[in-house]
Amino acid sequence: AAVFSLSNSTHRRRGVVAMLGVRVVSRCGLVAWVRASCLLVLLVRKVHMAITPAGVPIFNYYLTQAAPALADGTAANWTKWLVFLKPGIQNGELQNLCDHGPCSCSLKGDPSNGGVPFLEVRCVEQELDALLQQGENHIDFVEPNVKTVLLPAVPAPRVEFSTQNSASWGLDRIGVPQAVLTGRGVHIYVLDTGILATHADFDDRAVPTLDMSSGRVVECRGDRRCAVDRLGHGTHVAGTAGGREYGVAKQAIVHAVKVLTDEGSGDMSWSLAALDWIAARGQRPAIASMSLGGAAKMTSMRKAIDVAVSAGVTVVVAAGNQEDNACDYTPAFVRSAITVGAIDHEDKRAYYSNYGRCLDLFAPGSSITSTWIGTNTAARRLSGTSMACPHITGGAALILEAHPSWSPEEVRAGLLSEAERGVIRLLRWRDPNLLVSVRSIISGIFSKAQSARGAAPHADLVTEQVVAACACGVLGLALGYFAARWCSPPGLARGASSRELAHGSDQHLQVQE
């Protein structure tokens, strides 16, 4: 039986708060409803978390309900968990939990060398509870180890480009023919289905580096039988990032990091282990390119990307192809990553591209031609934010060639400073009207001063949004305060705080002892 339970609370709590809102409006009007709305946010957010007796949160616990049913129709126990330890932890503490804990460890990070402080463990909830009790002073949080997948496929219509100069129209659109730099000396780690390293367009610059598809860390050490792409997606992405004919950074070193199987999916822990390896052992300057994703906002992925960025790795991710808010998807929601949306050849936001405030900028993503598998000269046309992402990856490589010591934050600012502004049509609310451009990324001309000045309009936009949100929040709190003093709805004590109310209604999220 499950130890940690949400008690099917999602719909019940939303219904209770909705009825509360109706009663407040009917008795006290719109002013008091503001307070109930704020309370709704507090309550519903906590539905996604369970709290253990050790005080360790399990984020996105509801995802464990996706466990396949047993033969008798009963729900199977979830057995795959990601355990994150607190900052400052060393490898010894990780190993101690593995050696003396009740759970079996499949993967572990390398925090002593700047990697991600995590464990992938396998055990039922009773054993996980015992592990958390044992390591409660060191463990930060837990999350289910769910699947990461290729982004949904998008049809690539046949479009003829009469004035195309490059192998792919996207290269022409962002100014690759005018670019002086080529990404020489920069290391691009492509976290995907692998790479066909023998493809002629890579000129022996594609290096099999890491293969996670067996569930363990396999260092390829250049073995071309390792991290092989049998699906094509990773090779296509790598070609756009660093191919000689099809790529942006035509002399960058492209590393195959296989975190998805030949069927196009893999455990979240595989991507975390890959980011850990790149952060702790990868060559610099480094970029991690991730044209993959999944639903829900996974705290574990955010923490892993944050660690990689802190270690100097620029992380570029695809926004997703669901035509939805990118902030609701992993890894697109992670703010330390550079999140990329897609446009078509008419400079319109692609109909499939995710959107919203979590995007940093756009790049060509529809009908993109790049390297493929099958032969060493094969090419194919694909569409998706997976195709937009490596355009930005290549642009970041050009910046790092000019300024190899730049931090990921400076690289982001550089991309924003050089982007074309106001050219994209059919944007959604809070989309950045910024299209990547590499025309002016030239060593000796492109500088930190330019980067800071160019990033200012984007920063001003973000500041404006933050100020507006804060103003609304302050107004709502003020109205809620006076509403609470003037009129307490039935069943709520006058003056009770939102924190107290949220805590009081969270008791069924606690572990059942």
Beta strands, then each sheet from edge to edge (+ up, - down):
strand 1: 49-51
strand 2: 57-59
strand 3: 80-85
strand 4: 104-108
strand 5: 118-122
strand 6: 139-144
strand 7: 147-150
strand 8: 187-192
strand 9: 206-211
strand 10: 218-219
strand 11: 253-258
strand 12: 265-267
strand 13: 286-290
strand 14: 292-295
strand 15: 313-318
strand 16: 329-330
strand 17: 338-343
strand 18: 361-364
strand 19: 368-371
strand 20: 379-382
strand 21: 420-421
strand 22: 434-435
sheet 1: 1+ 2-
sheet 2: 4+ 5- 3+ 6-
sheet 3: 12+ 7- 14+ 16-
sheet 4: 10+ 9- 11- 8- 13- 15- 17- 18-
sheet 5: 19+ 20-
sheet 6: 21+ 22-
end
